[in-house]
C-alpha cells in the first residue's frame, strides 16, 4: 500500500504502520537513529516505534528510502506574505516603509489588507509550513502595514484555517503599546498609547479563552506582545500575570537589533532583558526571538530564569547578522528552539544556516553538529511549549510526523541521514506530514487549498501591498525608488 491510498486531510481508521529506511526514534531521553524501522500510528498517538511491529494493523505502508522524523516545531512561524525580504537589500529601514513617517501618522494609519486578504495569507502560510515538514507553529506577522495590532476576526479565521488544514498552532493576536515614528531623515522617536496596548491584551485574553482547545486541541493560545521597544512595564507585567493564570506561553521579540537596543537604552537605561528582569518579567513561559544582540549578562539572565530562545538564522544571515553564539547558549544551558520568521518557511534550510552561522561565530564542530540544530527544531521547541508529547517519536507521543524523501536525485551521495538532510537538502524534500494522526500534506498538496492557484493569489495580493508602500515611507517616493531592480530594465522599442 502507498500513502496515496490514504485520504488527504483525514485520520486513517485503525492502526497505520509506516516503515522506512530511516526513523528518528526517541529513547533514553534523546533521539536515536533506527535503520529499517517502523512507526505505528493509532488515532492521534504514536503506538510503537522500533523494528517490525508484531501486533495487528489496518494497513502497512512501505515508504522506502525516506527519513521518518518528528514533525518540526516553528516558534516564530511567518503567517504573512513576507515583507522583510523587500528591505534586505533596500535600506535603511526608515526610508523603506519599515518605520512610519510622521506624515503617515498624522493622516491616520490604516489596514492595507482587507479582512479576506488577512484570512487568506494566514491560510496560505499555514499550508507552506506543512509543505516544509512543520507540524507545530507559533505564527508571526508584520505590524508595519497594519492600523495598529492584529484583530480577533483574523485570528478566528486563522484558527479555522489551522483546523481545516490540520496544523497544530498557538495563536494570539499581537498587541503593542507604542511604535516608532520617523520625524526626520534617520530620526526615530518612540510614541506610546499604553491604554491601547492594555486593551489589546484584554482582547487577546478573550481570544485565548474562546478559542484554545478547538479542533481536538490543535488550536492553543499564546500571548504575543509585538516587540519589546513597543511595550511598557505595565503591559508586560499584566501579560506575564495573564499567561500564568491561563497557563500559556508568551513570545516577545527582544535583543534582536540596534534600533531596539538604542530605544530601550534611551527609555530605560539598560538592555531589554535586563529591563524585564528588573520587574520580574523573565520566566520559563517566555519565548524570546532572537538573541542576536544579547550581551553575556543578558544571556545569563535568560539561563537563570528559564527563558527559551527562538533561533531564526536565515532571516538574520540575509542581512549579515548572526547569533553569537549557538554554542554559548548551549553551554549556558539555555533552551533553544527554532523559528523561520521569513518566506519560504524552510526549517531544513534554517538548520543548515544555523550550523554554518555557529561555525563562523567560532563554535566548535562538536557543539555545532547538525543533530544539535535538529534537536532545537524538535525537542527544543517542545520544551519551550512545555509539551513533552511533541518533537519526538515514541509510544504515547502525539502522532506529528514528517516524512523526508532521501531518494531525491540531487541529494546524492548520502551519508548519515540527518547530516544529509540538513547539509544537503531543503524543506522541498518533505514528502508527507501527519499532524495529530491526520495526513495533512502529501507531495506538496494540502486538503482544502489548491496550492498553484493560491500562489497566484498570494503574488497578486503582495503586489497590491507593495504598491501602497509610498504612503507610509518617508518623503513618499515612488515604488521603484524604494525598491529598485537589481539591474536596470532593458527597454527595447
Residue pairs with C-beta under 8 A, 6 or more apart in sequence:
1 59
1 60
1 61
1 62
2 61
3 61
3 63
3 403
3 431
3 432
3 439
3 442
4 442
5 59
6 12
6 16
6 439
6 442
7 439
8 439
8 440
8 441
8 442
8 445
8 446
8 447
9 165
9 166
9 438
9 439
9 440
9 446
9 447
9 448
10 438
10 439
10 447
11 43
11 44
11 436
11 437
11 438
11 439
12 41
12 58
12 59
12 437
12 439
13 58
14 42
14 57
14 58
14 59
15 40
15 41
15 42
15 47
15 55
15 56
15 57
15 58
15 59
16 40
16 41
16 42
16 57
16 58
16 59
16 61
17 38
17 39
17 40
17 53
17 57
17 59
17 60
17 61
18 38
18 39
18 40
18 41
18 61
18 63
18 68
18 401
18 403
19 36
19 37
19 38
19 39
19 52
19 60
19 61
19 62
19 63
20 36
20 37
20 38
20 39
20 62
20 63
20 64
20 65
20 66
20 67
20 68
20 403
21 35
21 36
21 64
21 65
21 66
21 67
21 406
21 417
22 33
22 34
22 35
22 37
22 66
22 67
22 68
22 406
22 417
23 33
23 34
23 35
23 37
23 38
23 39
23 49
23 67
23 68
23 393
24 31
24 32
24 33
24 34
24 67
24 68
24 69
24 70
24 374
24 393
24 418
25 31
25 32
25 33
25 34
25 37
25 49
25 50
25 393
25 394
26 32
26 49
26 70
26 392
26 393
26 394
26 397
27 394
30 375
30 379
31 371
31 374
31 375
31 378
31 379
31 392
33 416
33 417
33 418
34 49
34 50
34 51
36 51
37 49
37 50
37 51
37 68
38 48
38 49
38 50
38 51
38 52
38 53
39 46
39 48
39 49
39 68
39 393
39 401
40 46
40 47
40 48
40 49
40 53
40 55
40 57
41 47
41 399
41 401
41 434
41 437
42 399
42 437
43 399
43 437
44 216
44 398
44 399
44 436
44 437
45 396
45 397
45 398
45 399
45 437
46 393
46 394
46 395
46 396
46 397
46 398
46 399
47 53
47 395
48 55
48 395
49 393
49 394
49 395
63 403
63 431
64 407
65 405
65 406
65 407
66 403
66 404
66 405
66 406
66 407
66 431
67 403
67 404
67 406
67 417
67 418
67 421
68 393
68 401
68 402
68 403
69 133
69 378
69 393
69 401
69 402
69 403
69 404
70 378
70 390
70 391
70 392
70 393
70 397
70 400
70 401
70 402
71 133
71 134
71 135
71 136
71 168
71 378
71 390
71 391
71 400
71 401
71 402
71 433
71 434
71 435
72 132
72 133
72 134
72 135
72 136
72 338
72 347
72 377
72 378
72 381
72 402
73 134
73 135
73 136
73 137
73 337
73 338
73 377
73 378
73 380
73 381
73 382
73 385
73 390
73 391
74 129
74 134
74 136
74 137
74 138
74 338
74 339
74 340
74 345
74 347
74 381
75 138
75 251
75 287
75 289
75 308
75 310
75 337
75 338
75 339
75 381
75 384
75 385
76 138
76 140
76 251
76 289
76 290
76 310
76 312
76 339
76 340
76 341
77 125
77 129
77 134
77 137
77 138
77 139
77 140
77 339
77 340
77 341
77 345
78 125
78 139
78 140
78 141
78 340
78 341
78 342
78 343
78 345
79 121
79 122
79 125
79 126
79 137
79 139
79 140
79 141
79 158
80 121
80 125
80 140
80 141
80 142
80 343
81 121
81 124
81 125
81 343
81 458
81 461
81 462
81 465
82 342
82 343
83 142
83 144
83 145
83 465
84 142
84 315
84 341
84 342
85 318
85 342
85 343
86 96
86 466
86 469
86 483
87 93
87 96
87 98
88 318
88 319
90 96
90 482
90 483
90 484
92 186
93 99
93 259
94 101
94 182
94 185
94 186
94 188
94 474
95 185
95 473
95 474
95 475
95 482
96 469
96 473
96 482
96 483
97 144
97 469
97 470
97 472
97 473
97 482
98 144
99 144
99 180
99 181
99 182
99 188
99 474
100 109
100 144
100 179
100 180
100 181
100 182
100 472
101 181
101 182
101 472
101 473
101 474
101 475
102 181
102 182
102 183
103 476
104 471
104 472
105 181
105 191
109 146
109 147
109 148
109 472
110 147
111 118
111 145
111 146
111 147
112 145
112 146
112 465
112 468
113 121
113 145
113 461
113 465
115 153
115 154
115 157
117 461
118 151
118 154
118 157
119 154
119 157
119 158
119 161
120 454
120 457
120 458
120 461
121 141
121 458
121 461
122 139
122 141
122 154
122 157
122 158
122 161
123 157
123 158
123 161
123 164
123 165
123 449
124 449
124 454
124 457
124 458
125 139
125 343
125 345
126 137
126 139
126 158
126 161
126 162
126 165
126 167
126 169
127 165
127 441
127 446
127 449
127 451
127 454
128 343
128 344
128 345
129 137
129 167
129 340
129 345
130 165
130 166
130 167
130 433
130 435
130 440
130 441
130 446
131 427
131 430
131 433
131 441
131 444
131 446
131 451
132 340
132 344
132 345
132 346
132 347
132 348
132 427
132 428
132 430
133 347
133 348
133 402
133 404
133 427
133 430
133 433
134 167
134 340
134 345
134 347
134 402
134 433
135 167
135 168
135 400
135 401
135 402
135 433
135 434
135 435
135 440
136 167
136 168
136 169
136 170
136 381
136 385
136 387
136 390
136 391
136 400
137 167
137 168
137 169
137 170
138 169
138 170
138 222
138 224
138 249
138 251
138 287
138 339
139 158
139 169
139 171
140 174
140 224
140 251
140 339
140 341
141 150
141 174
143 149
143 150
143 174
143 176
143 179
143 226
144 472
145 465
145 468
145 472
148 176
148 196
148 200
149 173
149 174
149 175
149 176
149 200
149 226
150 173
150 174
150 175
151 173
152 173
152 203
152 206
152 207
154 173
155 171
155 172
155 173
155 207
155 211
156 207
156 211
158 169
158 171
159 169
159 171
159 211
159 214
159 215
159 219
161 167
162 168
162 169
162 171
162 215
162 218
162 219
163 214
163 215
163 218
163 219
164 447
164 448
165 440
165 446
165 447
165 448
165 449
166 218
166 435
166 436
166 438
166 439
166 440
166 446
166 447
167 218
167 435
167 440
168 218
168 220
168 390
168 398
168 400
168 435
168 436
169 218
169 219
169 220
170 220
170 221
170 222
170 248
170 249
170 385
171 207
171 208
171 211
171 219
171 220
171 221
171 222
172 204
172 207
172 208
172 221
172 222
172 223
172 224
172 248
173 200
173 203
173 204
173 207
173 224
174 224
174 225
174 226
175 197
175 200
175 201
175 203
175 204
175 224
175 225
175 226
175 235
176 197
176 200
176 225
176 226
176 227
176 230
176 231
177 192
177 193
177 194
177 196
177 197
177 198
177 230
177 231
177 232
177 235
178 190
178 191
178 192
178 193
178 194
178 197
178 229
178 230
178 231
178 232
179 190
179 191
179 230
180 188
180 189
180 190
180 191
180 229
180 230
180 259
180 263
181 188
181 189
181 190
181 191
182 188
182 189
182 474
183 189
185 474
188 259
188 263
190 229
190 230
190 263
190 266
190 267
192 232
194 232
194 234
194 235
197 225
197 230
197 231
197 232
197 235
198 234
198 235
198 238
201 223
201 225
201 235
201 238
201 239
201 242
204 223
204 224
205 223
205 242
205 246
207 221
208 221
208 222
208 223
208 246
208 248
209 221
209 246
211 219
211 221
212 219
212 220
212 221
212 246
212 248
213 219
213 220
216 436
217 436
218 435
218 436
220 248
221 246
221 248
222 248
222 249
222 250
222 251
223 239
223 242
223 243
223 246
223 248
223 249
223 250
223 251
224 250
224 251
224 252
225 231
225 235
225 236
225 239
225 250
225 252
226 253
227 252
227 253
227 254
227 260
228 252
228 253
228 254
228 260
228 264
228 272
228 275
228 276
229 259
229 260
229 263
229 264
229 267
229 272
231 252
233 279
236 252
236 276
236 279
236 281
237 279
237 280
237 281
239 250
239 281
240 250
240 280
240 281
240 283
240 285
240 286
243 249
243 250
243 285
244 285
248 285
249 285
249 286
249 287
249 384
249 385
249 386
250 285
250 286
250 287
251 286
251 287
251 288
251 289
251 310
252 286
252 287
252 288
253 260
253 288
253 289
253 290
254 260
254 272
254 273
254 276
254 288
255 261
255 271
255 272
255 273
255 288
255 290
255 291
255 292
255 293
255 294
255 298
256 289
256 290
256 291
256 292
256 293
257 292
257 293
257 321
258 293
260 272
260 293
261 271
261 272
261 293
264 270
264 271
264 272
264 275
265 271
268 275
270 278
271 294
271 295
271 297
271 298
272 298
273 282
273 288
273 294
273 297
273 298
273 301
273 302
273 307
274 297
274 298
274 301
276 282
277 301
277 305
282 301
282 302
282 304
282 305
282 307
283 305
283 306
283 307
284 305
284 306
284 307
284 308
284 386
286 305
286 307
286 308
287 307
287 308
287 309
287 310
287 337
287 384
288 302
288 307
288 308
288 309
288 310
289 309
289 310
289 311
289 312
289 339
289 341
290 309
290 310
290 311
290 312
290 316
290 323
290 339
290 341
291 298
291 299
291 302
291 309
291 311
291 323
291 329
292 316
292 321
292 322
292 323
292 324
294 302
299 328
299 329
299 332
299 334
300 332
301 307
302 309
302 329
302 332
302 334
303 332
303 333
303 334
306 335
307 334
307 335
308 334
308 335
308 336
308 337
308 380
308 383
308 384
309 329
309 334
309 335
309 336
309 337
310 337
310 338
310 339
310 384
311 323
311 326
311 336
311 337
311 338
311 339
311 354
311 376
312 338
312 339
312 340
312 341
312 342
312 350
313 322
313 323
313 350
313 353
313 354
313 357
314 340
314 341
314 342
314 346
314 349
314 350
314 353
315 340
315 341
315 342
316 322
316 323
316 357
317 353
317 356
317 357
318 342
322 357
322 360
322 361
323 329
323 357
323 358
323 361
324 361
325 358
325 361
325 362
325 363
326 336
326 354
326 357
326 358
326 361
326 363
326 367
326 368
326 372
326 373
327 358
327 361
327 362
327 363
327 364
327 367
327 368
328 363
329 336
330 336
330 367
330 372
331 367
335 380
335 383
335 384
336 376
336 380
337 376
337 377
337 380
337 381
337 383
337 384
338 347
338 350
338 351
338 354
338 373
338 376
338 377
338 380
338 381
339 350
340 346
340 347
340 350
344 427
345 427
346 426
346 427
346 428
347 377
347 427
348 404
348 421
348 422
348 425
348 426
348 427
348 429
348 430
349 426
349 427
350 377
351 370
351 373
351 374
351 376
351 377
351 422
352 422
352 423
352 426
354 373
354 376
355 368
355 369
355 370
355 373
355 422
355 423
358 367
358 368
359 365
359 368
370 418
370 419
370 421
370 422
370 423
371 418
373 422
374 418
374 422
378 391
378 392
379 391
379 392
380 391
381 390
381 391
382 388
382 389
382 390
382 391
382 392
383 391
389 396
389 397
389 398
390 397
390 398
390 400
393 401
398 436
399 434
399 435
399 436
399 437
400 434
400 435
400 436
401 432
401 433
401 434
402 430
402 432
402 433
403 430
403 431
403 432
403 433
404 421
404 425
404 429
404 430
404 431
405 429
405 430
405 431
406 414
406 417
406 420
406 421
406 429
408 425
408 429
411 420
411 424
411 425
411 429
414 420
414 424
421 429
430 441
431 442
431 443
432 439
432 441
432 442
432 443
433 439
433 440
433 441
433 442
434 440
440 446
440 447
444 451
445 451
466 479
466 483
467 479
469 479
469 482
469 483
470 476
470 477
470 478
470 479
470 482
473 482
